[in-house]
Amino acid sequence: MLGVTAGGRKLPPFLILKRKNRPKKEVFPNDVLVRVQKKGWMTEELMLDWLKNVWGRQPGALLQLESMLCLDAFRGHLTDPVKQKTKDMKSQMVIIPAGMTSVLQPMDVGVNKPFKDRLRKIYLDWLSSPDRELTPTGKI
């Protein structure tokens, strides 16, 4: 999950890996929060984690300044516990209607799509490389 404030400050990336356990030997940058979920999806639990560890630690959060949080209509964003946590943090949740994200959400247009395009290219280059490392059992 990538986020940016209206003032242009990038929030720490929140990376959800499609795994049961966090990789022990992998080293991630200190400013990237890494979580695991068996299907690699955002869940209510992970959204609450993001609110606490990313949204709740942005500048002004400790002062309980009122803020607005724009999210898409994903069901994990719309649960009662997520709504309550957002309200408790003095943030007004604004939901972009389904089907309108690519038009109304600047993060999707200006950040997420280019990021995903670059990540996909890196992955495909790695996948097609004969030099890629394999697991001890010979899997990619």
DSSP file with accessible surface (Angstrom, degrees, kcal/mol):
  #  RESIDUE AA STRUCTURE BP1 BP2  ACC     N-H-->O    O-->H-N    N-H-->O    O-->H-N    TCO  KAPPA ALPHA  PHI   PSI    X-CA   Y-CA   Z-CA
    1    1 A M              0   0   62      0, 0.0    13,-2.0     0, 0.0     2,-0.4   0.000 360.0 360.0 360.0 125.8    0.0    0.0    0.0
    2    2 A L        +     0   0   45     11,-0.2     2,-0.3     2,-0.0   110,-0.1  -0.883 360.0 175.6-109.9 143.7    1.4    3.3   -1.1
    3    3 A G        -     0   0   15      8,-0.5     8,-2.8    -2,-0.4     2,-0.3  -0.989  13.3-173.7-147.0 154.5    0.3    6.6    0.3
    4    4 A V  B     -A   10   0A  60     -2,-0.3     6,-0.2     6,-0.3     2,-0.1  -0.991  24.8-121.9-145.6 145.6    1.1   10.3    0.1
    5    5 A T    >   -     0   0   30      4,-2.6     3,-2.2    -2,-0.3    64,-0.0  -0.446  32.6-107.0 -82.8 165.2   -0.2   13.3    1.9
    6    6 A A  T 3  S+     0   0  119      1,-0.3    -1,-0.1     2,-0.1     0, 0.0   0.796 121.9  60.0 -61.4 -25.6   -1.8   16.3    0.2
    7    7 A G  T 3  S-     0   0   81      2,-0.1    -1,-0.3     1,-0.0    -2,-0.0   0.456 123.8-104.5 -81.6  -1.3    1.4   18.2    1.0
    8    8 A G  S <  S+     0   0   52     -3,-2.2     2,-0.4     1,-0.3    -2,-0.1   0.453  70.6 145.3  95.1   2.3    3.4   15.7   -1.0
    9    9 A R        -     0   0  146      1,-0.1    -4,-2.6    -5,-0.0     2,-0.3  -0.611  46.4-132.1 -77.1 125.7    5.0   13.7    1.9
   10   10 A K  B     -A    4   0A 178     -2,-0.4    -6,-0.3    -6,-0.2    -1,-0.1  -0.605  16.4-139.4 -76.9 133.1    5.4   10.1    1.0
   11   11 A L        -     0   0   12     -8,-2.8    -8,-0.5    -2,-0.3     3,-0.1  -0.601  37.4 -83.6 -86.0 154.4    4.2    7.7    3.6
   12   12 A P        -     0   0   48      0, 0.0    20,-0.1     0, 0.0    -1,-0.1  -0.307  52.5-105.8 -58.5 136.3    6.2    4.6    4.3
   13   13 A P        -     0   0   39      0, 0.0    20,-2.7     0, 0.0     2,-0.6  -0.353  25.2-149.4 -62.4 144.0    5.4    1.7    1.9
   14   14 A F  E     -b   33   0B   2    -13,-2.0     2,-0.5    18,-0.2    20,-0.2  -0.936  16.4-163.9-119.1 100.9    3.3   -1.1    3.4
   15   15 A L  E     -b   34   0B  66     18,-2.9    20,-3.1    -2,-0.6     2,-0.6  -0.799   7.3-164.6 -96.9 124.1    4.3   -4.3    1.6
   16   16 A I  E     -b   35   0B  33     -2,-0.5     2,-0.3    18,-0.2    20,-0.2  -0.936  10.6-157.3-109.9 114.7    2.1   -7.4    1.8
   17   17 A L  E     -b   36   0B  36     18,-3.0    20,-2.4    -2,-0.6     2,-1.7  -0.711  23.1-121.0 -91.8 143.9    3.8  -10.5    0.7
   18   18 A K  E    S+b   37   0B 158     -2,-0.3     2,-0.3    21,-0.2    20,-0.2  -0.625  77.1  98.9 -83.0  84.8    1.8  -13.6   -0.5
   19   19 A R  S    S-     0   0  117     -2,-1.7    21,-0.2    18,-0.9    18,-0.1  -0.970  74.9-126.3-158.6 167.5    3.2  -15.9    2.2
   20   20 A K  S    S+     0   0  173     -2,-0.3     2,-0.3     1,-0.2    16,-0.1   0.774  96.6  28.0 -90.7 -33.8    2.4  -17.5    5.5
   21   21 A N  S    S-     0   0  112     16,-0.1    -1,-0.2    -3,-0.1    16,-0.1  -0.963  88.3-103.7-130.2 149.7    5.7  -16.4    7.2
   22   22 A R        -     0   0  118     -2,-0.3     2,-0.1     1,-0.1    14,-0.1  -0.470  48.9-101.9 -68.3 135.6    8.0  -13.4    6.7
   23   23 A P        -     0   0   18      0, 0.0    -1,-0.1     0, 0.0     3,-0.0  -0.403  29.3-155.1 -61.7 128.5   11.2  -14.5    4.8
   24   24 A K  S    S+     0   0  192      1,-0.2    -2,-0.0    -2,-0.1     0, 0.0   0.839  88.1  43.2 -76.4 -33.4   13.9  -14.8    7.4
   25   25 A K  S    S+     0   0  200      2,-0.1     2,-0.3     0, 0.0    -1,-0.2   0.601  90.6 100.5 -92.4 -10.2   16.9  -14.2    5.1
   26   26 A E        -     0   0  120     -3,-0.0     2,-0.5     1,-0.0    -4,-0.0  -0.563  60.0-150.8 -78.7 137.9   15.5  -11.3    3.1
   27   27 A V        -     0   0  136     -2,-0.3    -2,-0.1     0, 0.0    -3,-0.0  -0.940  14.3-170.6-109.9 125.2   16.6   -7.8    4.1
   28   28 A F        -     0   0   40     -2,-0.5     6,-0.1     4,-0.1     4,-0.0  -0.841  35.1 -89.1-111.8 152.5   14.1   -5.0    3.5
   29   29 A P    >   -     0   0   82      0, 0.0     3,-1.8     0, 0.0    -1,-0.1  -0.255  38.4-118.6 -57.7 147.1   14.7   -1.2    3.7
   30   30 A N  T 3  S+     0   0  175      1,-0.3    -2,-0.0     3,-0.0     0, 0.0   0.774 111.2  55.3 -59.7 -30.3   14.1    0.1    7.2
   31   31 A D  T 3  S+     0   0  104      2,-0.1     2,-0.5   -19,-0.0    -1,-0.3   0.435  89.6  89.5 -88.4   4.1   11.3    2.4    6.0
   32   32 A V    <   -     0   0   31     -3,-1.8     2,-0.6   -20,-0.1   -18,-0.2  -0.882  68.8-146.3-102.4 123.5    9.3   -0.4    4.4
   33   33 A L  E     -b   14   0B  32    -20,-2.7   -18,-2.9    -2,-0.5     2,-0.5  -0.811  18.7-159.8 -88.0 121.0    6.7   -2.1    6.6
   34   34 A V  E     +b   15   0B   5     -2,-0.6     2,-0.3   -20,-0.2   -18,-0.2  -0.892  17.0 166.7-109.5 127.6    6.6   -5.8    5.6
   35   35 A R  E     -b   16   0B  65    -20,-3.1   -18,-3.0    -2,-0.5     2,-0.3  -0.884  22.7-136.6-129.8 164.4    3.6   -8.0    6.4
   36   36 A V  E     +b   17   0B  43     -2,-0.3     2,-0.3   -20,-0.2   -18,-0.2  -0.927  19.3 173.0-124.6 149.3    2.5  -11.4    5.1
   37   37 A Q  E >   -b   18   0B  37    -20,-2.4     3,-1.5    -2,-0.3   -18,-0.9  -0.949  38.7-122.5-153.4 133.4   -0.9  -12.7    4.2
   38   38 A K  T 3  S+     0   0  141     -2,-0.3   -18,-0.1     1,-0.3   -20,-0.1   0.783 113.7  31.4 -56.8 -27.0   -1.5  -16.1    2.6
   39   39 A K  T 3  S-     0   0  107      2,-0.1    -1,-0.3   -20,-0.1   -21,-0.2   0.455 108.9-117.5-106.2  -2.9   -3.2  -14.6   -0.5
   40   40 A G    <   +     0   0   27     -3,-1.5     2,-0.3   -23,-0.4   -22,-0.2   0.732  69.3 135.7  76.3  22.7   -1.3  -11.4   -0.6
   41   41 A W        -     0   0  135    -24,-0.1     2,-0.3     1,-0.0    -1,-0.2  -0.720  62.3-108.5-106.0 154.3   -4.4   -9.3    0.0
   42   42 A M        -     0   0   29     -2,-0.3     2,-0.3    -3,-0.1    34,-0.2  -0.588  43.6-174.5 -72.5 136.5   -5.2   -6.4    2.2
   43   43 A T     >  -     0   0   37     -2,-0.3     4,-2.7    33,-0.1     5,-0.2  -0.783  41.8 -99.2-125.2 172.1   -7.5   -7.5    5.0
   44   44 A E  H  > S+     0   0   74     -2,-0.3     4,-2.5     1,-0.2     5,-0.2   0.933 124.8  51.3 -57.2 -44.6   -9.3   -5.7    7.8
   45   45 A E  H  > S+     0   0  154      1,-0.2     4,-2.0     2,-0.2    -1,-0.2   0.918 112.0  45.2 -61.1 -43.8   -6.5   -6.7   10.2
   46   46 A L  H  > S+     0   0    9      2,-0.2     4,-2.7     1,-0.2    -1,-0.2   0.866 110.3  54.6 -69.8 -34.4   -3.8   -5.4    7.9
   47   47 A M  H  X S+     0   0    0     -4,-2.7     4,-2.7     2,-0.2    -2,-0.2   0.919 108.4  48.7 -64.4 -41.7   -5.8   -2.2    7.3
   48   48 A L  H  X S+     0   0   48     -4,-2.5     4,-2.2     2,-0.2    -2,-0.2   0.902 111.0  51.3 -63.2 -38.6   -6.0   -1.6   11.1
   49   49 A D  H  X S+     0   0   35     -4,-2.0     4,-3.0    -5,-0.2     5,-0.3   0.926 110.2  49.2 -62.2 -44.4   -2.2   -2.3   11.2
   50   50 A W  H  X>S+     0   0    4     -4,-2.7     4,-2.7     1,-0.2     5,-1.7   0.925 109.6  51.5 -62.1 -44.8   -1.6    0.3    8.4
   51   51 A L  H  <>S+     0   0    0     -4,-2.7     5,-2.4     3,-0.2    -1,-0.2   0.927 116.2  41.1 -58.1 -43.9   -3.8    2.9   10.2
   52   52 A K  H  <5S+     0   0  124     -4,-2.2    -2,-0.2     3,-0.2    -1,-0.2   0.938 125.7  31.3 -69.8 -47.5   -1.8    2.4   13.4
   53   53 A N  H  <5S+     0   0   25     -4,-3.0    -2,-0.2    -5,-0.2    -3,-0.2   0.609 134.1  19.0 -96.3 -14.2    1.7    2.2   12.0
   54   54 A V  T ><5S+     0   0    2     -4,-2.7     3,-1.2    -5,-0.3     4,-0.3   0.674 129.7  35.1-116.6 -64.0    1.6    4.4    8.9
   55   55 A W  G > <S+     0   0   20     -5,-1.7     3,-1.2     1,-0.3    -3,-0.2   0.911 118.8  52.7 -61.5 -41.0   -1.3    6.8    9.0
   56   56 A G  G 3 <S+     0   0   15     -5,-2.4    -1,-0.3    -6,-0.4    -4,-0.1   0.581 109.6  49.5 -74.1  -8.3   -1.0    7.2   12.8
   57   57 A R  G <  S+     0   0  170     -3,-1.2    -1,-0.2    -6,-0.1    -2,-0.2   0.298  82.4 113.4-113.1   7.8    2.7    8.1   12.6
   58   58 A Q  S X  S-     0   0   30     -3,-1.2     3,-2.3    -4,-0.3     4,-0.4  -0.369  86.1 -74.3 -73.6 160.1    2.5   10.8    9.9
   59   59 A P  T 3  S+     0   0   75      0, 0.0    -1,-0.2     0, 0.0    -2,-0.1  -0.299 122.7  19.8 -55.8 132.4    3.3   14.4   10.8
   60   60 A G  T 3 >S+     0   0   25     -3,-0.1     5,-1.6    -4,-0.0     3,-0.3   0.182  92.9 106.6  94.2 -16.3    0.5   15.9   12.8
   61   61 A A  T X 5S+     0   0   20     -3,-2.3     3,-1.5     1,-0.2    -4,-0.1   0.904  77.6  51.8 -64.7 -39.8   -1.0   12.5   13.8
   62   62 A L  T 3 5S+     0   0  163     -4,-0.4    -1,-0.2     1,-0.3    -5,-0.0   0.791 105.7  56.0 -67.9 -25.5    0.2   12.8   17.4
   63   63 A L  T 3 5S-     0   0  131     -3,-0.3    -1,-0.3     2,-0.0    -2,-0.2   0.507 109.1-128.0 -81.3  -4.1   -1.4   16.2   17.7
   64   64 A Q  T < 5 +     0   0   82     -3,-1.5     2,-0.2    -4,-0.3    -3,-0.2   0.876  42.6 175.7  58.4  38.3   -4.7   14.6   16.6
   65   65 A L      < -     0   0  103     -5,-1.6    -1,-0.2     1,-0.1     2,-0.1  -0.540  38.1-102.6 -70.6 142.5   -5.2   17.2   13.8
   66   66 A E        +     0   0  171     -2,-0.2     2,-0.3    25,-0.1    25,-0.2  -0.410  51.9 170.3 -67.1 141.6   -8.2   16.5   11.7
   67   67 A S  E     -c   91   0C  38     23,-1.7    25,-3.4    -2,-0.1     2,-0.4  -0.926  31.0-122.7-146.1 169.7   -7.4   15.0    8.4
   68   68 A M  E     -c   92   0C 117     -2,-0.3     2,-0.5    23,-0.2    25,-0.2  -0.966  16.9-161.3-120.5 134.2   -9.0   13.3    5.4
   69   69 A L  E     -c   93   0C   9     23,-2.8    25,-3.0    -2,-0.4     2,-0.5  -0.967   6.8-156.6-118.7 114.5   -8.2    9.8    4.2
   70   70 A C  E     +c   94   0C  58     -2,-0.5     2,-0.3    23,-0.2    25,-0.2  -0.832  22.9 164.4 -94.5 125.5   -9.1    8.9    0.6
   71   71 A L  E     -c   95   0C   7     23,-2.5    25,-2.9    -2,-0.5     2,-0.1  -0.924  35.6-110.9-134.1 159.3   -9.5    5.2   -0.1
   72   72 A D        -     0   0   46     -2,-0.3    26,-0.1    23,-0.2     5,-0.1  -0.246  44.5 -94.2 -81.2 179.7  -11.1    3.1   -2.7
   73   73 A A        +     0   0   33     23,-0.5    25,-0.1    22,-0.1     5,-0.1   0.189  69.1 146.4 -86.8  21.2  -14.2    1.0   -2.1
   74   74 A F    >>  -     0   0   67      1,-0.1     3,-2.0     3,-0.1     4,-0.6  -0.317  56.3-125.6 -58.0 136.2  -12.3   -2.2   -1.2
   75   75 A R  G >4 S+     0   0  182      1,-0.3     3,-1.0     2,-0.2     4,-0.2   0.789 106.7  64.2 -60.9 -28.1  -14.3   -4.1    1.4
   76   76 A G  G 34 S+     0   0    5      1,-0.3     3,-0.3     2,-0.2    -1,-0.3   0.735 102.5  50.9 -67.5 -19.3  -11.4   -4.2    3.8
   77   77 A H  G <4 S+     0   0   13     -3,-2.0    -1,-0.3     1,-0.2    -2,-0.2   0.637 106.3  56.1 -85.1 -17.9  -11.5   -0.4    4.0
   78   78 A L  S << S+     0   0   55     -3,-1.0    -1,-0.2    -4,-0.6    -2,-0.2   0.255  74.2 120.5-105.7  11.5  -15.2   -0.3    4.8
   79   79 A T  S  > S-     0   0   32     -3,-0.3     4,-2.6    -4,-0.2     5,-0.2  -0.378  72.4-114.8 -75.4 157.1  -15.5   -2.5    7.9
   80   80 A D  H  > S+     0   0  126      1,-0.2     4,-2.8     2,-0.2     5,-0.2   0.907 115.1  51.9 -59.2 -43.8  -16.9   -1.1   11.1
   81   81 A P  H  > S+     0   0   59      0, 0.0     4,-2.5     0, 0.0    -1,-0.2   0.906 111.6  47.3 -62.0 -36.8  -13.6   -1.5   13.0
   82   82 A V  H  > S+     0   0    0      2,-0.2     4,-2.5     1,-0.2     5,-0.2   0.935 113.0  48.5 -68.2 -43.6  -11.7    0.3   10.3
   83   83 A K  H  X S+     0   0  101     -4,-2.6     4,-2.4     1,-0.2    -1,-0.2   0.919 113.6  47.4 -60.8 -42.8  -14.2    3.1   10.2
   84   84 A Q  H  X S+     0   0   96     -4,-2.8     4,-3.0    -5,-0.2    -2,-0.2   0.923 111.2  49.7 -66.5 -43.0  -14.1    3.4   14.0
   85   85 A K  H  X S+     0   0   72     -4,-2.5     4,-1.4    -5,-0.2    -2,-0.2   0.923 111.7  49.4 -62.4 -41.9  -10.3    3.5   14.1
   86   86 A T  H  <>S+     0   0    2     -4,-2.5     5,-2.2     1,-0.2     3,-0.3   0.934 112.6  47.4 -61.9 -44.9  -10.2    6.2   11.4
   87   87 A K  H ><5S+     0   0  147     -4,-2.4     3,-2.0     1,-0.2    -2,-0.2   0.916 108.6  54.4 -62.6 -43.1  -12.8    8.2   13.4
   88   88 A D  H 3<5S+     0   0   95     -4,-3.0    -1,-0.2     1,-0.3    -2,-0.2   0.793 105.0  54.9 -60.5 -28.2  -10.8    7.7   16.6
   89   89 A M  T 3<5S-     0   0   27     -4,-1.4    -1,-0.3    -3,-0.3    -2,-0.2   0.273 118.7-114.2 -88.1  10.6   -7.8    9.1   14.8
   90   90 A K  T < 5S+     0   0  109     -3,-2.0   -23,-1.7     1,-0.2     2,-0.4   0.857  71.9 138.3  56.9  39.3   -9.8   12.3   13.9
   91   91 A S  E   < -c   67   0C   9     -5,-2.2     2,-0.6   -25,-0.2   -23,-0.2  -0.946  50.7-138.8-114.7 136.9   -9.6   11.4   10.2
   92   92 A Q  E     -c   68   0C 135    -25,-3.4   -23,-2.8    -2,-0.4     2,-0.5  -0.844  20.3-139.8 -92.8 120.5  -12.6   11.7    7.9
   93   93 A M  E     -c   69   0C  34     -2,-0.6     2,-0.5   -25,-0.2   -23,-0.2  -0.706  16.9-169.6 -84.4 127.9  -12.7    8.7    5.5
   94   94 A V  E     -c   70   0C  55    -25,-3.0   -23,-2.5    -2,-0.5     2,-0.5  -0.985   9.0-153.3-118.4 122.5  -13.7    9.5    1.9
   95   95 A I  E     -c   71   0C  57     -2,-0.5   -23,-0.2   -25,-0.2   -22,-0.1  -0.852   8.4-140.0-103.1 127.1  -14.5    6.6   -0.3
   96   96 A I        -     0   0   13    -25,-2.9   -23,-0.5    -2,-0.5     5,-0.1  -0.700  36.3-107.5 -80.6 127.4  -13.9    6.7   -4.0
   97   97 A P    >   -     0   0   74      0, 0.0     3,-2.1     0, 0.0     4,-0.3  -0.190  41.7 -88.4 -58.3 147.4  -16.9    5.0   -5.7
   98   98 A A  T 3  S+     0   0   85      1,-0.3    -3,-0.0     2,-0.2   -26,-0.0  -0.221 114.7  22.0 -54.3 138.4  -16.2    1.6   -7.3
   99   99 A G  T 3  S+     0   0   70     -3,-0.1    -1,-0.3     1,-0.1     3,-0.1   0.360 108.3  81.1  85.1  -6.6  -15.1    1.9  -10.9
  100  100 A M    X>  +     0   0   74     -3,-2.1     4,-3.2     1,-0.1     3,-1.2   0.419  56.7  98.7-110.6   0.1  -13.9    5.5  -10.5
  101  101 A T  H 3> S+     0   0   21     -4,-0.3     4,-2.2     1,-0.3     7,-0.2   0.909  81.6  53.1 -56.1 -45.8  -10.5    4.9   -8.9
  102  102 A S  H 34 S+     0   0   82      1,-0.2    -1,-0.3     2,-0.2    -2,-0.1   0.702 119.7  35.7 -67.1 -15.9   -8.6    5.3  -12.1
  103  103 A V  H <4 S+     0   0  102     -3,-1.2    -2,-0.2    -4,-0.0    -1,-0.2   0.809 127.6  30.0-101.1 -41.5  -10.3    8.7  -12.7
  104  104 A L  H  < S+     0   0   93     -4,-3.2    -3,-0.2    -7,-0.1    -2,-0.2   0.592 101.1  77.7-101.4 -14.5  -10.6   10.1   -9.2
  105  105 A Q    >X  -     0   0   21     -4,-2.2     4,-1.5    -5,-0.4     3,-0.9  -0.841  55.8-166.0-105.7 105.6   -7.7    8.7   -7.2
  106  106 A P  H 3> S+     0   0  105      0, 0.0     4,-3.2     0, 0.0     5,-0.5   0.837  86.9  62.5 -56.4 -34.0   -4.4   10.5   -8.0
  107  107 A M  H 3>>S+     0   0   27      1,-0.2     5,-3.6     2,-0.2     4,-1.6   0.892 103.8  48.2 -60.1 -39.3   -2.4    7.8   -6.3
  108  108 A D  I <4>S+     0   0   44     -3,-0.9     5,-1.8    -7,-0.2    -1,-0.2   0.909 119.3  38.0 -67.8 -40.4   -3.6    5.2   -8.8
  109  109 A V  I  <5S+     0   0   88     -4,-1.5    -2,-0.2    -8,-0.2    -1,-0.1   0.942 128.3  28.8 -76.6 -48.6   -2.9    7.4  -11.8
  110  110 A G  I  <5S+     0   0   54     -4,-3.2    -3,-0.2    -5,-0.2    -2,-0.2   0.685 136.2  10.7 -92.3 -19.3    0.4    9.0  -10.7
  111  111 A V  I  X5S+     0   0   61     -4,-1.6     4,-2.5    -5,-0.5     5,-0.2   0.700 119.8  49.0-124.8 -58.5    2.0    6.5   -8.4
  112  112 A N  I  ><S+     0   0   27     -5,-3.6     4,-3.1     2,-0.2     5,-0.2   0.917 111.6  47.2 -61.0 -46.8    0.5    3.0   -8.3
  113  113 A K  H  ><S+     0   0  121     -5,-1.8     4,-2.7    -6,-0.3     5,-0.2   0.966 115.8  43.3 -64.0 -51.0    0.2    2.4  -12.0
  114  114 A P  H  > S+     0   0   60      0, 0.0     4,-2.4     0, 0.0    -1,-0.2   0.916 115.8  50.8 -59.5 -38.6    3.8    3.5  -12.9
  115  115 A F  H  X S+     0   0  101     -4,-2.5     4,-2.7     2,-0.2    -2,-0.2   0.951 112.6  44.9 -61.9 -48.9    5.0    1.6   -9.8
  116  116 A K  H  X S+     0   0  114     -4,-3.1     4,-2.7    -5,-0.2    -1,-0.2   0.884 111.7  53.4 -64.3 -37.9    3.2   -1.6  -10.7
  117  117 A D  H  X S+     0   0   67     -4,-2.7     4,-2.0    -5,-0.2    -1,-0.2   0.929 112.4  44.0 -62.3 -44.7    4.4   -1.3  -14.4
  118  118 A R  H  X S+     0   0  182     -4,-2.4     4,-2.5    -5,-0.2    -2,-0.2   0.919 114.1  49.7 -66.2 -42.9    8.1   -1.0  -13.2
  119  119 A L  H  X S+     0   0   92     -4,-2.7     4,-2.6     1,-0.2    -2,-0.2   0.918 109.8  51.4 -62.9 -41.5    7.7   -3.8  -10.7
  120  120 A R  H  X S+     0   0  136     -4,-2.7     4,-2.9     2,-0.2     5,-0.2   0.916 110.3  49.4 -61.9 -41.4    6.1   -6.1  -13.4
  121  121 A K  H  X S+     0   0  122     -4,-2.0     4,-2.7     2,-0.2     5,-0.2   0.939 111.5  48.4 -64.5 -44.9    9.0   -5.3  -15.8
  122  122 A I  H  X S+     0   0  103     -4,-2.5     4,-2.4     2,-0.2    -2,-0.2   0.929 113.7  47.8 -59.9 -44.5   11.6   -6.1  -13.1
  123  123 A Y  H  X S+     0   0  126     -4,-2.6     4,-3.1     2,-0.2    -2,-0.2   0.938 112.7  47.3 -63.3 -46.2    9.8   -9.3  -12.3
  124  124 A L  H  X S+     0   0   89     -4,-2.9     4,-2.2     2,-0.2    -2,-0.2   0.897 111.9  50.8 -65.7 -37.1    9.5  -10.4  -15.9
  125  125 A D  H  X S+     0   0   80     -4,-2.7     4,-0.7    -5,-0.2    -1,-0.2   0.927 113.7  45.3 -62.6 -44.2   13.2   -9.6  -16.5
  126  126 A W  H >< S+     0   0  100     -4,-2.4     3,-0.8    -5,-0.2     6,-0.3   0.932 112.2  51.6 -63.4 -44.3   14.1  -11.7  -13.5
  127  127 A L  H 3< S+     0   0   54     -4,-3.1    -2,-0.2     1,-0.3    -1,-0.2   0.874 112.8  44.5 -62.8 -37.7   11.8  -14.5  -14.5
  128  128 A S  H 3< S+     0   0   93     -4,-2.2    -1,-0.3    -5,-0.2    -2,-0.2   0.546  91.2 104.6 -86.5  -5.3   13.2  -14.7  -18.0
  129  129 A S    X<  -     0   0   34     -3,-0.8     3,-1.1    -4,-0.7    -3,-0.0  -0.586  62.9-150.1 -78.4 132.1   16.8  -14.5  -16.8
  130  130 A P  T 3  S+     0   0  122      0, 0.0    -1,-0.1     0, 0.0    -4,-0.1   0.665  94.2  65.1 -72.6 -12.1   18.8  -17.8  -16.9
  131  131 A D  T 3  S+     0   0  139     -5,-0.1    -5,-0.1     2,-0.0    -3,-0.0   0.438  71.6 126.0 -89.6  -0.2   20.8  -16.5  -13.9
  132  132 A R    <   -     0   0   71     -3,-1.1     2,-0.2    -6,-0.3    -5,-0.0  -0.254  63.5-112.6 -65.5 147.8   18.0  -16.4  -11.4
  133  133 A E        -     0   0  168      7,-0.0     2,-0.3     1,-0.0    -1,-0.1  -0.501  27.7-149.8 -79.5 149.7   18.5  -18.2   -8.2
  134  134 A L        -     0   0  100      6,-0.2     6,-0.2    -2,-0.2    -1,-0.0  -0.797  20.6-105.5-115.4 157.8   16.5  -21.3   -7.3
  135  135 A T    >   -     0   0   58      4,-3.1     3,-2.6    -2,-0.3    -1,-0.1  -0.294  45.5 -95.2 -70.7 166.9   15.4  -22.6   -3.9
  136  136 A P  T 3  S+     0   0  141      0, 0.0    -1,-0.1     0, 0.0    -2,-0.0   0.780 128.8  54.1 -56.9 -24.9   17.2  -25.7   -2.6
  137  137 A T  T 3  S-     0   0  113      2,-0.1    -2,-0.0     1,-0.0     0, 0.0   0.378 124.4-103.5 -91.0   4.4   14.4  -27.9   -4.1
  138  138 A G  S <  S+     0   0   46     -3,-2.6     2,-0.2     1,-0.3    -1,-0.0   0.587  74.9 137.9  90.0  10.0   14.9  -26.3   -7.5
  139  139 A K              0   0  148      1,-0.1    -4,-3.1     0, 0.0    -1,-0.3  -0.590 360.0 360.0 -87.9 154.4   11.9  -24.0   -7.5
  140  140 A I              0   0   95     -6,-0.2    -6,-0.2    -2,-0.2    -1,-0.1  -0.440 360.0 360.0 -68.4 360.0   12.1  -20.4   -8.8
